[in-house]
């Protein structure tokens, strides 16, 4: 099997030490009491990454499990929930809320821009009677980054619990859970963390946990019930057998991140250099304001089929980038520069492949994209 260089917005490339860690001999994670310490240490690493003292856990399932589990655990029949929507995933939260009996109210934002804090404040001045609100940190299909450092405190001042999907931002964007009043935040192993798919990273405030405990009706799930993790360490009892090899790999990936003191700066420089290159080449960025440092979304030039463009890159250069879906299907391409993908060599090579694919399909770039990109980030060593 010929494995391509994966420059999608997750899953990402995985460092060799993570892959090697996953090949280690494993024990029985339910019965070996030493694994409970290992698991807790990994959770403490997540807390350090998120700058939180809240409870952190690792769930055996891709990031979507965390999003559903949070909605399942918080939502009771008839609860009013505010869904802050300026993208596919922002809107998608509504389906999870409704699944567990919640009544959705939307705050709609411009899908090419970050959420307008002033407009949100005006909305909340008129109506803030919500149990919790959902917000996507980075809406991956469009590449819009929302400023949760301002959104969450705005909600908390009005007594609204905050639920943040940071699956595509956690590890590549600044995230300070305690300082920013985030009650629940969800991440995924396969994005900026650069571990294999299959794990959810989640932190929960005491206020969020209390809301789950004082429900009038039981949580309508077992696997998606976040309360089943209460006192797992004290009781030495996992609610289900954890995927031990994935967790061992995740621990090494977290160590990689925590040891990289310039990781956020690396993401910022790579992202800014890429955006400048795209504009210089005569292409258009989809986002107008609120750029993510983990994914860049580019409008496909008229007359070019995005699927054919991506296939040309894959077949001829072994580079895999992504299209999008929903209202952006067949309209844009996405380059992921998160985690181990936020490297000069990978991005410059992907730009070369993109440039050649565009040329083959009749679009001539106005600059040599890989050379221009490398000049923009020439002072960096990543």
TAKAGI-V209011 format. One record per pair of residues at least 6 apart in sequence whose ideal C-beta (glycine too) atoms are under 8 Angstrom apart, sorted by the first residue. I is the first residue (numbers start at 1). J is the second residue. Records with the same first field share a line. If there is no record, write none. Layout:
# TAKAGI-V209011
I=J ; J
This chain:
# TAKAGI-V209011
2=318
4=314 ; 318 ; 319 ; 320
5=13 ; 318 ; 319 ; 320 ; 346 ; 349 ; 350
6=12 ; 13 ; 320 ; 336 ; 341
7=319 ; 320 ; 321 ; 335 ; 336 ; 337 ; 341 ; 346 ; 347 ; 350
8=320 ; 321 ; 322 ; 334 ; 336
9=140 ; 143 ; 168 ; 191 ; 294 ; 295 ; 322 ; 334 ; 335 ; 336 ; 338
10=140 ; 167 ; 168 ; 188 ; 190 ; 191 ; 192 ; 336 ; 338
11=190 ; 191 ; 196 ; 197
12=190 ; 191 ; 192 ; 194 ; 336 ; 338 ; 339 ; 340 ; 341
13=194 ; 339 ; 340 ; 341 ; 346
14=194 ; 195 ; 196 ; 249 ; 253 ; 340
15=194 ; 252 ; 253 ; 256 ; 340
17=252 ; 256
18=194 ; 195 ; 196 ; 249 ; 252 ; 253 ; 256
19=249
21=248 ; 249 ; 251 ; 252
22=196 ; 245 ; 246 ; 248 ; 249
23=245
24=245 ; 248
26=244 ; 245 ; 248
27=34 ; 35 ; 244
29=35 ; 39 ; 238 ; 241 ; 242 ; 244 ; 247
30=237 ; 238 ; 241
33=236
35=244
36=232 ; 233 ; 236
38=247 ; 248 ; 251
39=58 ; 233 ; 242 ; 247
40=233
41=251
42=58 ; 247 ; 250 ; 251 ; 254
43=56 ; 57 ; 58
44=56
45=251 ; 254 ; 255 ; 258
46=56 ; 58 ; 187 ; 201 ; 203 ; 254
47=53 ; 54 ; 56 ; 203
48=258
49=170 ; 171 ; 175 ; 254 ; 257 ; 258
50=56 ; 170 ; 175 ; 176 ; 177 ; 185 ; 203
51=175 ; 176 ; 177 ; 178 ; 179
52=176 ; 177 ; 178 ; 182 ; 203
53=178
54=177 ; 178 ; 203 ; 204 ; 205 ; 206
55=203 ; 204 ; 209 ; 229
56=201 ; 202 ; 203 ; 204
57=202 ; 204 ; 226 ; 229 ; 232
58=199 ; 200 ; 201 ; 202 ; 242 ; 247 ; 250
59=65 ; 66 ; 69 ; 199 ; 200 ; 202
60=198 ; 199 ; 240 ; 241 ; 242 ; 243 ; 246
61=198 ; 199 ; 200 ; 223
62=188 ; 190 ; 197 ; 198 ; 199 ; 200
63=165 ; 167 ; 186 ; 187 ; 188 ; 189 ; 190 ; 191 ; 200
65=200 ; 223 ; 224
66=167 ; 186 ; 187 ; 188 ; 200 ; 201 ; 202
67=93 ; 96 ; 165 ; 167 ; 186
68=96 ; 99 ; 224
69=200 ; 202 ; 221 ; 223 ; 224 ; 225 ; 226
70=163 ; 184 ; 186 ; 202 ; 226
71=93 ; 96 ; 97 ; 99 ; 100 ; 102 ; 134 ; 163
72=96 ; 99 ; 100 ; 219 ; 220 ; 221 ; 224 ; 225
73=212 ; 219 ; 224 ; 225 ; 226 ; 227
74=131 ; 132 ; 161 ; 163 ; 184 ; 208 ; 211 ; 212
75=81 ; 97 ; 100 ; 101 ; 102 ; 131
76=100 ; 101 ; 102 ; 131 ; 215 ; 216 ; 217
77=101 ; 102 ; 217
78=101 ; 102 ; 103
79=101 ; 102 ; 103 ; 131 ; 132
80=102 ; 103 ; 105 ; 129 ; 130 ; 131
81=97 ; 102 ; 103 ; 104 ; 105 ; 130 ; 131 ; 132 ; 133 ; 134
82=105 ; 106 ; 107 ; 130 ; 132 ; 133 ; 134 ; 155 ; 160
83=90 ; 91 ; 93 ; 94 ; 97 ; 104 ; 105 ; 106 ; 107 ; 133 ; 134
84=90 ; 106 ; 107 ; 109 ; 115 ; 120 ; 133 ; 134 ; 135 ; 136 ; 146 ; 151
85=91 ; 93 ; 94 ; 106 ; 107 ; 108 ; 109
86=108 ; 109 ; 110 ; 111 ; 113 ; 114 ; 115 ; 139 ; 144 ; 146
87=111 ; 136 ; 139 ; 141 ; 142 ; 144
88=139 ; 141 ; 142 ; 324 ; 325 ; 326 ; 327 ; 328
89=136 ; 139 ; 140 ; 141 ; 165
90=109 ; 134 ; 135 ; 136 ; 139
91=106
93=134 ; 136 ; 163 ; 165
94=104 ; 106
97=104 ; 134
98=104
100=220
101=220
102=131
105=127 ; 130
107=115 ; 120 ; 123
109=115 ; 116 ; 119 ; 120
110=116 ; 288
111=142 ; 144 ; 327
112=142 ; 144 ; 286 ; 287 ; 288 ; 289
113=144 ; 287 ; 288 ; 289 ; 290
114=144 ; 145 ; 146 ; 147 ; 289 ; 290
115=135 ; 146 ; 147 ; 151 ; 290
117=147 ; 150 ; 151 ; 154
120=151 ; 154
121=154
124=154 ; 155 ; 158 ; 160
128=155 ; 158 ; 159 ; 160
130=160
131=160 ; 161 ; 211
132=160 ; 161 ; 162 ; 163 ; 183 ; 211
133=155 ; 160 ; 161 ; 162 ; 163
134=163 ; 164 ; 165
135=146 ; 148 ; 151 ; 152 ; 162 ; 163 ; 164 ; 165
136=146 ; 164 ; 165
137=145 ; 146 ; 148 ; 164 ; 165 ; 166 ; 167 ; 168 ; 169 ; 170 ; 173 ; 175
138=144 ; 145 ; 146 ; 166 ; 167 ; 168 ; 169 ; 173 ; 292 ; 294 ; 295
139=146 ; 168
140=167 ; 168 ; 295 ; 334
141=297 ; 324 ; 325 ; 326 ; 328 ; 334
142=286 ; 287 ; 297 ; 324 ; 328 ; 332
143=286 ; 287 ; 291 ; 292 ; 295 ; 296 ; 297 ; 334
144=287 ; 290 ; 292
145=169 ; 173 ; 290 ; 291 ; 292 ; 293
146=290
147=290
148=162 ; 164 ; 166 ; 175 ; 180 ; 182
149=174 ; 176 ; 179 ; 180
151=162
152=162 ; 164 ; 180 ; 181 ; 182
153=180 ; 181
155=161 ; 162 ; 181
156=162 ; 181 ; 183
161=183 ; 184 ; 207 ; 208 ; 211
162=181 ; 182 ; 183 ; 184
163=183 ; 184 ; 185 ; 186
164=182 ; 184 ; 185 ; 186
165=186
166=173 ; 175 ; 185 ; 186 ; 187
167=186 ; 187 ; 188 ; 191
168=188 ; 191 ; 192 ; 292 ; 294 ; 295 ; 338
169=175 ; 191 ; 192 ; 292 ; 294
170=185 ; 187 ; 188 ; 191 ; 192 ; 193 ; 201
171=187 ; 191 ; 192 ; 193 ; 194 ; 257 ; 263 ; 338 ; 339
172=191 ; 192 ; 263 ; 264 ; 267 ; 293 ; 294 ; 338 ; 339 ; 342
173=192 ; 264 ; 267 ; 292 ; 293 ; 294
174=264
175=185
177=185 ; 203
182=203 ; 205
183=204 ; 205 ; 207 ; 208
184=202 ; 203 ; 204 ; 205 ; 208
185=202 ; 203
186=200 ; 201 ; 202
187=193 ; 200 ; 201 ; 202
188=197 ; 199 ; 200 ; 201
189=195 ; 196 ; 197 ; 198 ; 199 ; 200 ; 201 ; 246 ; 250 ; 253
190=196 ; 197 ; 198
191=294 ; 338 ; 339
192=257 ; 267 ; 294 ; 338 ; 339
193=201 ; 250 ; 253 ; 254 ; 257 ; 339
194=253 ; 256 ; 338 ; 339 ; 340 ; 341
195=246 ; 249 ; 250 ; 252 ; 253
196=246 ; 249
198=243 ; 246
199=243 ; 246 ; 247 ; 250
202=226
204=226
209=226 ; 227 ; 230
212=219 ; 226 ; 227
213=227
219=225 ; 227
222=228 ; 239
223=240
228=239
229=239
232=238 ; 239
257=263
260=266
262=382
264=293
266=342 ; 380 ; 382
267=293 ; 294 ; 337 ; 338 ; 342
268=293
269=377 ; 380 ; 382
270=293 ; 337 ; 342 ; 343 ; 344 ; 347 ; 377 ; 382
271=291 ; 292 ; 293 ; 294 ; 296 ; 337 ; 342
272=293 ; 376
273=347 ; 373 ; 376 ; 377
274=296 ; 335 ; 337 ; 347 ; 351 ; 373
275=285 ; 291 ; 296
276=372 ; 376
277=351 ; 367 ; 369 ; 372 ; 373 ; 376
278=284 ; 285 ; 296 ; 298 ; 369
279=285
280=366 ; 367 ; 369 ; 372
281=355 ; 365 ; 366 ; 367 ; 369 ; 372
282=365 ; 366
283=298 ; 299 ; 301 ; 365
284=298 ; 299
285=291 ; 296 ; 297 ; 298 ; 299
286=297 ; 298 ; 299 ; 328 ; 332
287=297
293=337
294=336 ; 337 ; 338 ; 342
295=334 ; 335 ; 336 ; 337 ; 338
296=334 ; 335 ; 337
297=324 ; 328 ; 332 ; 333 ; 334
298=332 ; 333 ; 334 ; 335
299=331 ; 332
300=306 ; 309 ; 330 ; 331 ; 332 ; 333
301=358 ; 363
303=361 ; 362
304=358 ; 361 ; 362 ; 363
305=330
306=323 ; 330 ; 331 ; 332 ; 333
307=323 ; 330
308=361
309=333 ; 354 ; 357 ; 358 ; 361
310=320 ; 321 ; 322 ; 323 ; 333
312=356 ; 357 ; 360 ; 361
313=319 ; 320 ; 321 ; 350 ; 353 ; 354 ; 357
314=320
316=353 ; 356 ; 357
317=349 ; 352 ; 353 ; 356 ; 357
319=349 ; 350 ; 353 ; 354
321=333 ; 334 ; 335 ; 336 ; 350 ; 354
322=333 ; 334 ; 335 ; 336
323=329 ; 330 ; 332 ; 333 ; 334
324=331 ; 332 ; 333 ; 334
333=354
335=347 ; 350 ; 354
337=347
341=347
342=382
343=382
344=373 ; 374 ; 377 ; 380 ; 382
347=373
348=370 ; 373 ; 374
349=370
351=369 ; 370 ; 373
352=369 ; 370
354=369
355=365 ; 368 ; 369 ; 370
358=364 ; 365
359=365
